[in-house]
Amino acid sequence: MNTADLQFNIIYTPHTTRSLSMFIPSLLEWMDSRFRIVANGCSPAEVQMLREICASNDRLEFLMLSEEGMMPHGDALNWLHAHTDSKWFCYMDSDIIATGPFMDELSAQLDECDVFSSGIPLWHAPEDIVLPTSFRRMQGSHIWTDNGTCIGCDYFTIFNNELLTSIMKSSGIGFQIYHWNDIPAETQQVLLEMEMDKTDYDTGKVLTPLLLKQGARYAYKNLDNLKHLGGFSASAGEGAAFIYRGGFDRLAVDFFGGILARPLLYLADIWYGQRRVAPGLTQEEHNALPFAEKRILESRIRKRLNTARYFNVMMGAAIDGTDAPDYPILGHHPAELRLVDAAECIREIIARHHPDKQH
């Protein structure tokens, strides 16, 4: 597989371009693919910045997707897919950095599969990536079901375009987020047969069972030199570097310097999971979630938000020459170590590719 033939779509949304466009040189350095740089609802200044970056390298192509408001992510992917006629349809989140070689690993994977994904966010814990049959929400971070079926994640993803196009045309299903009642009866039946009937499905997740039923070979591999911050765009803009949900979080994080953060945040996630309706659900749908799923959802939201807020403020500080924020306490030590490592990699990218921004 010649990875130079791949073109990755990277979507930029408002308030992200100044920081995340700084990662593009790392992709050009360690990947031989091409990139379609997509402006989705960005300001005129952000659009101009992206245009200038794309003009600097012939592997970059600029695309204005929407000038009047931001198109929902799934709709944006549907549009980009409809305007892709190559063998592979590829996309990656804009808060992904490359830190070393990995294209040989990627090429080997594509020789053996129809759908490949990587780039699980820094903040993940093992419970975030496996979907139990009893859980009611299929999230973007779910890579496997509890019976071992690979369903991939939706952050760095490559599809066999002929197979994907066939499924999308025959089913009418696209990349958008779906609730159960939005899904056609014929597709609902497939989901029931595959024991993948859920209350709702994250970006592209309804396509997964349809592709699997047609024999698509799914593969996930963690590419060590590909690091995904996770959630940066959703938390972009002004704000604190760390968000407390309430007094329980403050106790967990501040008590003796966070020495008891893991057990206290676990209890806090239980507390908030029972009392706060998860985003995208009605009260009735939330009440129907298993007890464990409510806690894990709260944990995932908390870790994702505070990782994203840290990097938003950290990148702004790097650009403006101000002090970087303290590293956040996430309550999962491996994720905290990954975050520290990624922050150091970003500083190296800034020093290497943007010396004028190094402070």
Buried (B, 14 or more C-beta within 10 A) or exposed (E): BEBEEBBBBBBBBBBBBBBBBBBBBBBBBBBEBBBBBBBBBBEEEBBEBBBEBBEEEEBBBBBEBBEEEBBEBBBBBBBBBEEBEEEBBBBBBBBBBBBEEBBEBBBEBBEEBBBBBBBBBBBBBEBBBBBBEEBBBBBBBBBBBEEEBBBBBBBBBBBBBEBBBBBBEEBEBBBBBBBBEBBEEEBBEBBEEBEBBBBBBBBBBBBBBBBBBEEBBBBBBEBEBBBBBBBBBEBBEEEEBBBBBEEBBEBBBEEEEBEBBBEBBBBBBBBBBEEBBBEEBEEEBBEEBEEBBBBBBBBBBBBBBBBBBBBBBBBBBBBEEEEBBEBBBBBBEEBBEBBEEBBEBBBEBBEEBBEEBEE
